[in-house]
Amino acid sequence: MSADSKDIAILARGINKIFNPGSDEAVIALKDINLEVEAGEFISLIGPSGCGKSTLMRLVGDLIQPSAGELRVNGKAPGRARLDRDYGMVFQAATLYEWRSVTKNVQLPLEVMGYPKAERQARAQAMLEMVELGAFVNHYPWQLSGGMQQRVSIARALAFDPAVLLMDEPFGALDEFTRERMNLELLKIWQQTGKTIIFVTHSISEAVFLSNRIVVMSPRPGRITEIVGNTLPHPRDFNTRNDPAYHDLVAKVRDLLRDAHGLEWSESDGNG
């Protein structure tokens, strides 16, 4: 597919990122990153701690700028895409305002963008119904479990209908059972909305369960060492994790990570 195709949601060419350039404390975080993500894909970034997964996501989200290379989001510079509200973001912490109700938290970006009150309310209700929290609109974050708070965070990120959803270890702090349930919820949302999702994780099993493609990264300076296609059928459910093809793919990604940094891989290998 041509890099100029309208179906390319994220395009990275020759991306480098150096922190503190020109100083004794200069750190090369990313080197020669080349990646194309088609519209509607679910892509996971995985690699050892400090490999630049989150840095790459922050570059896409215009939270930081590259030192070199070309980066496009929906055919635009990241800054323009941010101004055009082309993407929503979900982080490991739900970052909800404790003094605002669930529905008011979801409505917050719509308030900032000047949506009329009735439209804000209708949109928030629709998003909360999608994440199965329609009965909790008047609750407050402190009344919800960690998994429920993250669902509110996802609803808020989707409230203004962005084309791209950037997710930086959103389920990393959850217990294993809740995390698996949230994986199922996220797949359902992705299938319902057709969003392009870029998902950072340290969990090989999570990356394999969720993704169309898994982007394997090397230790710093972070490079893309392999992009693994995932042909596991949809819909995926708890039984998918019992499929021999699933276990084969988990083993393949683990071997690639082991080869990339020469160490045994741990799925709880810190942050990166």
Number of C-alpha atoms within 10 A of each C-alpha: 9 8 16 10 11 12 15 21 24 22 20 21 16 15 20 23 25 17 14 11 12 9 8 7 9 11 15 17 20 28 20 17 20 16 16 15 20 19 18 19 19 24 25 28 26 27 35 28 16 18 23 27 30 20 21 24 20 17 18 26 22 19 12 15 18 20 15 15 15 15 23 19 24 22 18 16 14 23 18 15 20 18 10 11 15 20 25 23 21 23 17 16 16 19 14 20 14 12 11 16 19 30 25 22 24 29 28 18 18 21 14 8 11 10 15 10 12 9 12 22 16 13 23 28 22 16 26 26 15 18 20 15 20 16 10 19 18 12 15 19 23 14 13 14 12 18 19 19 21 25 24 29 26 26 31 28 24 26 23 22 18 17 21 28 23 22 22 24 20 24 25 19 13 16 11 11 9 16 17 18 13 20 20 18 16 17 19 16 18 18 14 10 14 15 21 23 25 22 26 28 26 24 20 24 19 20 25 24 23 21 23 18 19 22 23 24 26 25 21 19 18 26 24 22 17 15 16 19 14 17 13 17 8 9 10 15 14 12 7 16 16 10 11 10 14 18 14 11 20 19 14 14 23 21 14 19 25 17 14 19 15 11 10 10 18 14 14 13 13 11 17 21
